[in-house]
């Protein structure tokens, strides 16, 4: 076993939240160590164009932005490392973290910025166009703008699916909403809102069979109605998946309080968790906004909270 390393501030995860926390922590002489995790750069690396982050007049690609954030964090001395955290023990005064199952680190402060992963249907065609950036998205607010005056399909049945369908209806010519079961999971008020929106067509009890396209971009969706038994095609240039997110917080559940879906509960108005010296930033705690800019904002909060906590130890 390698020697135990002592770290003042460990940041777990490398999206906008983790990197922003690193920038603030490094500038405060906290010598942060940041582990990338299994998806370096986080969810934004699956986004082609980011046009809603302030300061990027002409937009930026998700991967490019993450490279810039990483370089900015490193410029102030953040130790950015490959590898992922496989186990933690937050039961005692020392926060213990294991990386790649072998390396043990003892941390004075820990910032959890492990984010969330969008759930997808898992169809090969869906994954193909998602990777190409050619018309599959899990974020209407991020990508809806690219489908102005076009026809799109959205899959989902909950409040956020209704919210995203309604958002898309303001931009797109037509929105077809596929609900996989016989009823909405959304609240009555959200269901009523999409039902009364003229350019949203709702098809209940229907599965997506395949995302159709020319190899590069999406041209339609093949769907199967479980009530009538018919299979039909819907012309569309965009396919939005709104079936929920899974927060990447399973590692921490034994020590950190999470809600019923697994999002970390923070002390309102702060980044503090129920464990002293452990803080949370970004989508691991946020199932409402889920934007790069809000994640970055909470990353700043987490670093400032960690810095204040360290000051009390001196």
Number of C-alpha atoms within 10 A of each C-alpha: 6 7 8 12 12 14 17 18 28 28 32 26 29 30 32 32 35 36 32 26 32 36 24 22 30 22 15 14 14 21 18 30 22 29 22 23 22 14 17 20 25 25 19 21 19 18 22 19 20 20 18 17 15 9 8 11 9 9 15 17 15 20 20 16 21 21 14 12 21 23 16 16 25 18 13 18 19 25 17 19 13 12 18 19 21 14 16 19 15 19 12 8 11 15 21 20 21 17 17 13 12 12 15 20 19 20 22 21 25 29 29 30 32 29 30 23 17 16 13 19 14 8 12 11 17 25 15 18 23 21 14 15 17 20 26 28 23 24 17 23 15 18 22 22 15 16 18 16 14 17 23 31 25 27 26 23 24 19 20 18 28 27 19 21 29 21 17 29 23 16 17 22 15 20 27 21 23 23 24 20 15 13 12 19 16 17 12 10 11 18 19 12 13 22 15 10 14 10 18 22 17 17 17 18 17 23 19 20 18 16 25 21 19 9 12 12 18 24 20 22 23 15 19 19 19 15 10 9 9 10 14 12 15 16 17 22 21 28 28 25 23 26 20 19 18 17 21 20 19 13 13 17 14 12 14 20 16 21 10 7 10 19 24 27 18 19 12 8 8 15 25 21 22 15 16 15 23 24 28 32 36 30 31 25 28 21 18 8 12 18 20 20 16 18 27 20 17 27 32 24 23 32 32 18 22 26 20 12 16 16 9 7 7 5
